[in-house]
């Protein structure tokens, strides 16, 4: 890397992890959602590939970096009191008794799972959360973003990016999909 770059050697973008959300708060989508995640991953790929900063895409860095947003449904402590069956030493073995105890716990967990599902489905119905489309993990995540970084920064052709196991067409599809999600154009 040349010395004229304005990147701190003490700060690495790799420390920022983008959680793999299945759902995300709808009201935060525009400012902190998928578009920002894609852009951060592209910049991380630029850093991983040691691409000089002056060649990096001119995209605004996310104002707030991705962090885990927690939506948790908990079993209240006072209500979690399964009534375990007594061990009948003359009629059963300890493994048999344990099976009966597991049945009690499983029944209670099933009841709470139904409650949690109903609560979450209600929130989805009201638009509180948005489902995040999942991509198939057939190609390494880092590799896909490295293709994008090389395409944007070095203006490499898809043929040049093609390697054993990945055709130019497959790479092009991956790159274009990422650029679309990041709301970037191919020739930025």
N, C-alpha and C positions, 0 to 999 in steps of 0.2 A: 504494500500500500504506500502511496506517496505521502509525504509529510504535510501537504497542503490541505489535507482533509480535515473536516471539522467534527470528527467523531472522537469521543473520549475513549482512550484505550482501556479505561477502567469500567466502562459500561458496555455490556453486551446485551443485545436484544434477545438472545437465547434464554435469558432468565424469565422472560414473559411467556407464560403458557396460555394457550387458548383452550379453555375447557371444551369438551365435545358435547355441546348442548343438544338435547333432543327437542327441548322446548325452551322458549326465552320470553321474558316479560315483553309484551307487545309495546308498551309505552317507551321502552328503551331500545327498540330495534334500530331506529334510524341513527341514533347517536353512538350506540355501543354494540350494535349487532353484527351480522355476518359481513357486511361491507368492510367494517373496521377490522374484523378478524382476518379477512383475506389480505387486506393491505399490510397488516402487521406481518403475516406469514411471508409475503413477498419480500418485505424489507429484511426479515430474518434470513431468507434464502440468499439475498444479496450479501449479507454479512458472512454467512457460512461459506459462500464461494469466494470470499475475499475480493469482491468486486469493489473497485475504488468508489468512494462515496459520490464523487462528481458524476458518475455514470448511473447512479441509482435513479429510479423514477421520481419525478417531482410530484410526489403525493403528500398530502398533509398527514402528519403523524397523528394517530388517534389521540384525542384530548384526554381520554381516560382509557387506560390500558385494560384489556380483558381481565376480569377477575371472577372468581366463582360467585354467582348469585345463588343464594340458598333458598329453596322453598322446601321446607321440611314438614312432614306430618309425623307427629310423635304419639306414642301411646302414653296417655297420662299415667303418672306413677301410681296414683291412688286406685286406678281402675285395673291395673295389671296385677291381678291376684288370681291366677289359675288355681282351681281346687284340684290338687293332685289326688288321685286315688290312693288309698292306703296299700302298702305292700302286704300281701297275704302270703306269709312265709310258708304256710303248710300246703298251699295250693298252686303257687307259681314260682318261677325262677325270677331272679333279678332282671335278666334281659326281657322277660315277658312283662314285668311291671314297668320297665322303662318304655316299652312300646306303648303301653296304656297311657303313660304320662305324656309321651310325645303326641299322642292323639289329642289330648286335652289342649296342649300348647298349639298344635296345628289348627284346631278348631277356632281358638281365640285369634290366632294370626289371620286366619281366613276372614273372620268377622271384621277385623281392623283393615285388612286389605280392601274389602268391599267399601268400607267407609271412606278410606283415602282415595280410592278410585272415583267414587261418586263426587267427592269434594273437588278433585282435580278436573273431572269432566265438566262439572258445573262452572269452574273457572274458565275452562276452554270455551265453553258455550257462550260465556259473557265476553270473550275476547281478551281476557286478562293475559293469556299466554298464547304464543304463536308456535306452531310446529315448525321445526327446522328440518328442511329436507336433508336426508342423509345420503352421502355418496358411498358407493361401494368401495371397499378398501382393496381393490385389485392391484393398485400401484401405490408404492410407498408415498406417503404424504409429503415428506421433505423433497423427494425427487420431483414431484409434480410442480412444487413451487420453485425449485431450482430451474426447471425448464422455463417457467415464466420469467424468472430473473434474467436468465441468459437471453431470452427472446427480447425482453425490454431493454436491458442494459447493453448487450453486445450486438443486438439486431441479428441474432443468428437465425438462419432459415431452419425450418422444421427438419429438412433432410440432415442438416448438420447436428441436430439434437438427437436424431434417431440412433439408437444403440441396439445391441442384441436384445431381442425380446420386446422392443417398443418401436413400432412403425412410425413414420413421419405423420401419418394420418391420426393415429392414436394420440400422439403427443399434441398435435394441433387441437384435437377435440378437448383434451385436458386443459391446455393453455387457454383456449377461448372460453371455456366454462369458468375458469378461475377469474379471468379478466372481466367477464360479464358479472360475476358475483361481486367483484371489487369495484364495479362500475368504472372500469378503465378501458381505454381503447388499445388495440394491438400496437399501434405505432406511437405511443406517448413519448 
